[in-house]
C-alpha cells in the first residue's frame, strides 16, 4: 500500500506540471523551457509566506502562489511569447534565456543555500493498516481535485470548447469569432498557475532552491508527448505511466538509473505510438500522424 501511495504522490505533482504545459504546447506549439521556473516560484512563494506568517501561512501561499505564477506567465506572454508565435524555434532560445534569468534572480534574492519550508500539519493517517504522512495524503487529494477540475473545464464547458478549437485549428477558430490571442494569454497564465501550485504542494517535501523545477521539466515534456499533445486525458495517463514506472524502478535500482529506464521506455512507446496514447487535437499531432 505504501508503494501505491508513493506512486500517487509523485503522479499527482507530475500531472499538475504536465497539464499546464500540455495546453500551452498543444495550443501554441510553444516549447516553454521556462515552465519549470513556475514550480520554483511557487515553492519560493511558500518560503516567503512562512518567513512572514509562520507555518500556518501555507494556506495563504496555496492561494497566492498560483496567482503570482499566473501574473508572471501573463507578463511573459505579453512581453515575449506573443512576438514569437510565427517563430516556434525561437521560443526555445527565448524561454531558455528567461529560465536562466529567473534562476539567477532567485539566487541573487534568496541566496544559493536551500531553504526549508514546512507542511501545515504533521502526523500520519492509517490506510489499510499502514501509516502514511497526512500531508502527502492531503497533497494527493488537492492535486487530483485540481487536475480533475481542469479536465472537466476542458471537456465540458464552453471555454474548454474554445480551447479545443484553438488547439485543433487556430485559423478556423479565429475566423469563427474566437479571440485566439486573448485565449492563448489566459491558457499560458493558467499553465503557469498550475505549475506554481505544484511548487507549493511539493515544497514541504524537498529543499527549496533555484533549480527545483528543472527536475520536473523533462519528465513533463515526455508525459505530454507520450500521452498525446493537446489531450488533458492523455497528459494524466502519461503522468500515471511515467510516475508509476519511475517509482517502481526506484525500489529496485538507483533513482538516476530509474529515470533513465523510464525515458528509454517512453522513447520506445513513442516510436510505436507517435501520436501518443490518447491523441489530442493539435496541429503537431497531425504532422506526427503523417510521418
Secondary structure as the mmCIF struct_conf table of DSSP 4:
data_model
#
loop_
_struct_conf.conf_type_id
_struct_conf.id
_struct_conf.beg_label_comp_id
_struct_conf.beg_label_asym_id
_struct_conf.beg_label_seq_id
_struct_conf.end_label_comp_id
_struct_conf.end_label_asym_id
_struct_conf.end_label_seq_id
HELX_RH_AL_P HELX_RH_AL_P1 UNK A 2 UNK A 28
TURN_TY1_P TURN_TY1_P1 UNK A 33 UNK A 34
HELX_RH_AL_P HELX_RH_AL_P2 UNK A 35 UNK A 53
HELX_RH_3T_P HELX_RH_3T_P1 UNK A 55 UNK A 57
HELX_RH_AL_P HELX_RH_AL_P3 UNK A 58 UNK A 79
TURN_TY1_P TURN_TY1_P2 UNK A 80 UNK A 80
HELX_RH_3T_P HELX_RH_3T_P2 UNK A 81 UNK A 83
TURN_TY1_P TURN_TY1_P3 UNK A 85 UNK A 86
HELX_RH_AL_P HELX_RH_AL_P4 UNK A 88 UNK A 110
BEND BEND1 UNK A 112 UNK A 113
STRN STRN1 UNK A 115 UNK A 115
BEND BEND2 UNK A 120 UNK A 120
STRN STRN2 UNK A 124 UNK A 127
TURN_TY1_P TURN_TY1_P4 UNK A 128 UNK A 129
STRN STRN3 UNK A 130 UNK A 133
HELX_RH_AL_P HELX_RH_AL_P5 UNK A 134 UNK A 156
BEND BEND3 UNK A 157 UNK A 157
HELX_RH_AL_P HELX_RH_AL_P6 UNK A 158 UNK A 168
HELX_RH_AL_P HELX_RH_AL_P7 UNK A 170 UNK A 175
TURN_TY1_P TURN_TY1_P5 UNK A 176 UNK A 177
HELX_RH_AL_P HELX_RH_AL_P8 UNK A 180 UNK A 203
TURN_TY1_P TURN_TY1_P6 UNK A 204 UNK A 205
BEND BEND4 UNK A 206 UNK A 206
STRN STRN4 UNK A 208 UNK A 208
TURN_TY1_P TURN_TY1_P7 UNK A 210 UNK A 213
HELX_RH_AL_P HELX_RH_AL_P9 UNK A 214 UNK A 227
TURN_TY1_P TURN_TY1_P8 UNK A 229 UNK A 230
HELX_RH_AL_P HELX_RH_AL_P10 UNK A 232 UNK A 250
TURN_TY1_P TURN_TY1_P9 UNK A 251 UNK A 252
BEND BEND5 UNK A 253 UNK A 253
HELX_RH_AL_P HELX_RH_AL_P11 UNK A 255 UNK A 272
TURN_TY1_P TURN_TY1_P10 UNK A 274 UNK A 275
BEND BEND6 UNK A 277 UNK A 278
BEND BEND7 UNK A 281 UNK A 281
HELX_RH_AL_P HELX_RH_AL_P12 UNK A 283 UNK A 289
TURN_TY1_P TURN_TY1_P11 UNK A 290 UNK A 290
#
